[in-house]
Amino acid sequence: MEERIMDLIREKKRVVAPALVLVFIFYFMLPLSLLFFPDVMNQTSIIPGLTWAWLYGFLQIPMTLLMAWVYHLKAKQFDRKIEEIKREELS
């Protein structure tokens, strides 16, 4: 049982670590792009009246929701696997 739980923990780390790196890169690119490319970020984007900086800032909302949804789905899978391990251990 302990080996299966350790495998599950390793699998969870393989999911969480890349997601965390992706989130940090995505979120820190806004201030970095404003610092290094202020002229580009202040130009009008594909949506009239909205600069690239505002568009990127607004895109962080669906990014957050998407990452939360993906984590929720993966957490449900991990919970099912843990419950399965518990059931087998009690049998």
Contacts in CASP RR format, 6 or more apart in sequence:
PFRMAT RR
TARGET T0000
AUTHOR 0000-0000-0000
METHOD contacts of the structure
MODEL  1
MEERIMDLIREKKRVVAPALVLVFIFYFMLPLSLLFFPDVMNQTSIIPGL
TWAWLYGFLQIPMTLLMAWVYHLKAKQFDRKIEEIKREELS
1 85 0 8 1.000
1 88 0 8 1.000
1 89 0 8 1.000
4 85 0 8 1.000
5 82 0 8 1.000
5 85 0 8 1.000
8 78 0 8 1.000
8 81 0 8 1.000
8 82 0 8 1.000
8 85 0 8 1.000
11 78 0 8 1.000
12 74 0 8 1.000
12 78 0 8 1.000
15 74 0 8 1.000
16 71 0 8 1.000
19 67 0 8 1.000
19 70 0 8 1.000
19 71 0 8 1.000
22 67 0 8 1.000
23 63 0 8 1.000
23 67 0 8 1.000
26 60 0 8 1.000
26 63 0 8 1.000
27 60 0 8 1.000
29 56 0 8 1.000
30 53 0 8 1.000
30 56 0 8 1.000
30 57 0 8 1.000
30 60 0 8 1.000
33 40 0 8 1.000
33 41 0 8 1.000
33 53 0 8 1.000
33 56 0 8 1.000
34 41 0 8 1.000
34 53 0 8 1.000
40 52 0 8 1.000
41 51 0 8 1.000
41 52 0 8 1.000
41 53 0 8 1.000
41 56 0 8 1.000
42 51 0 8 1.000
42 52 0 8 1.000
42 53 0 8 1.000
43 51 0 8 1.000
43 52 0 8 1.000
44 50 0 8 1.000
44 51 0 8 1.000
45 51 0 8 1.000
45 52 0 8 1.000
45 54 0 8 1.000
45 55 0 8 1.000
46 55 0 8 1.000
47 55 0 8 1.000
END
